[in-house]
Amino acid sequence: MNNRTIVIIGGMGPQASLELHKRLLDVSRKHHNGDPDQFPKIIHLSLQIREFISSSSNEQAAIHNINHTLSAIDLSPDALICLPRNTAHKLIDRLQIPKNQFVSMVETVAKNVAESTSQKIGVLASPNTIKSRFYDKLLNSVGREVVTPDSSDLTNLNRLINSVISGDVSVDTRNQLSRIGNSLVQNGADSILLGCTELPIIGIDASVPVFNSLQLLCDELIRQNYCYNGDNHG
């Protein structure tokens, strides 16, 4: 069976979509021992999209940009299309992406959480994501409670996310993210969700299971891409 083309709608921010591309290659390499004929076909659209969470005009511009770009390329009808940004999923109903071709990061996260034994999820994400209760609603819908950072840690999270966007990732940023994650554990979280796609680039050291939204999306894309046999699913 031929592999399905993976389409990454990136640029929100570009480091996260580039990290997803890299992880797709890494997972494929792992399952096929580096066979160059087995790497998935990837179309990476790194678009110039301004921050749109708090701006309706930027949101409309983002929708137009994405739809215009998708209409201008010749995609196979079974291509897998993804948005490697959690909050960008709020746009999905206004994007010209067939439902049977869209691989949802947030639905993949919810599915993995629902299949786990975790009950109280500590969510690490941008202040806008936290304040919108984006993941609260999603995780509550699968019967899970949510623990979120306090206002001081939200400010620090925003700074860490911006450090990734600016290209500044260091051991210190990982240590800071780990500290914030551990504070959620101390407040009752029995697992951590990296609910912003910049945060997996930093990485975290935690004493509880970690749901990595970017890696979960990567694994689901590879699974649907037929890059390895069903008994190899990880």
Secondary structure, DSSP 8 states (H G I E B T S, - for coil): -----EEEEE-SSHHHHHHHHHHHHHHHHHHHTT-GGGS--EEEEE------TT-HHHHHHHHHHHHHHHHTS---TT-EEE---GGGGGGGGGS---GGGB--HHHHHHHHHHTSS--EEEEE--HHHHHTTHHHHHHHTTT-EEE---HHHHHHHHHHHHHHHTT---HHHHHHHHHHHHHHHHTT-SEEEE-STTHHHH----SS-EEEHHHHHHHHHHHHTT-S-GGG--
